[in-house]
Amino acid sequence: MAADTSAIEAYEVSDFIEQQCSALYAQETLMQFYIDLATSQTDEVWFGPLYKYAIALRAMHNYCIDTYRERGEAGLLTGMSEDNASVRYWNKTKQASNSDLLSTHYGTRLYSIMKSRGPSISVASSYEG
């Protein structure tokens, strides 16, 4: 028997953000930007009843990444230093798929949901008219 998700489905994306990330919720225009961005990156069919929660988690994750990194840094940070010089860089090629989600607790929650829902499905078709 499937779990009852009606309570989760009753919430709006902004309700989740209000409860879990008040700094983003307080900035209405910015919040809407991150919601729109997350909506474009989140598949409603695949997430099913957790769709709005997934959007909220992705929006809060992206907000945290953008807010708490230093200016000019592009994403996940790794670094090295030698003598008096240090370098920070983002090396996506060394990271696993979706590893950027593991850099915030919101992203980690989203990643956990994604893993629990199984592999994503990609469908390719060819149309011959």
N, C-alpha and C positions, 0 to 999 in steps of 0.2 A: 504494500500500500504506500502510495506516495505521501510525502510530508505535506501538511497543510501550509501553504505559502500565502494565504489570503491577507494576513497581517502585513507581510512584506510588500505585497502588490498594492496595498492601500496607500502606501507612502508615495509621495512625489520625490523626485530627485533632490529638490531644494530642501525637503524635510530631512533627508539623510545628511546633507551638507550642514544644515543648521545645527543638528545634534552633534556632529563629529568634527566640524572644522569651522568654528565661529569666525575666524579671521577671514576666510573666503566668503562666508555667508554675509558678512558685513559690507562687502563690496559688490553690490548688485550687478553692475555692468560687467565687472571682471568675472564674477561667478557665472553669468550667462555665457560669456566667452568660453570658459572652461567646460561648461555643460555642453555647449554646441560642439566643441572640439571632441569631447569624449563620446558624444552621440554619434559622430561621424566615424568613430573607431570601434564601435561596439555593436555587435549583431544581435538584434532583438530575438530572432528565432533561436539562435544558439544558446543565449542566456536564459531564455524562457521567462519564468516568473521572477528571476533575479536581475532582469534587464535594467530596471531603474537603479537598483542598488549598484550594479556593475558600472553604470554611467557615473554615479556619484563617486564611487571609489576611484575610477580613472580620472575624473575631474579633480578630486582632492590630491591624488598622486601627482598629476601634472602641475598643479598649483604649488605644491611643496617643492618639487624639483626646481621650478622656475623661481620661486621665492628665496630659497635657502642656499642656492649656489651663488658663487661669486660672479660678478659681471664678466662676460666674455667666455665663460666656461659653457661647453655645449651639452653636458649630460653627466653620465657616470664618471666619477673622478678616480683616477689612479695617479700615482705620482712617483717621482724619484728625486733624489737630491744627491749632490756631490759637492764637497767643499762648501762654498757659500752660495751655490746656485741650486735652485729647485725648479722642477718642471711638473706641471699637472696636465694631464691629458685624458681624453676619453678614448678607450680602445675597444670599440664595439666588437671587433673581430675576435677578441679573446673571450667574449661573453656568450653565454648560452641564449637561446631564443627566449624572449620576454624577460631577460635578466634585469633590465632596467626597472621592472616592477618590484624587484627585491630591495630596492634602495629606500623605500618608505613603507611604513606599516600599512598605509592604504593600498599600495601596490601589492604588498605581500598578501593581503586579504583577497584582492582581485585574482592574483595568481593562484591562490588556493582554490577559489571557486572555479577558475578555468580548469585546473587539474581534476577537480571532482566531477566536472561535466564531461570529461573525456576529450579525445582529440578533436580538433576542429575539422570541419569537412569543407573541402574545396571542390567545386563542380565546374568542369570545363565542358563546353559543348561546341559543336560546330554546326553551323547552319548552312545548308546547301539549298538555295532557293530555286 
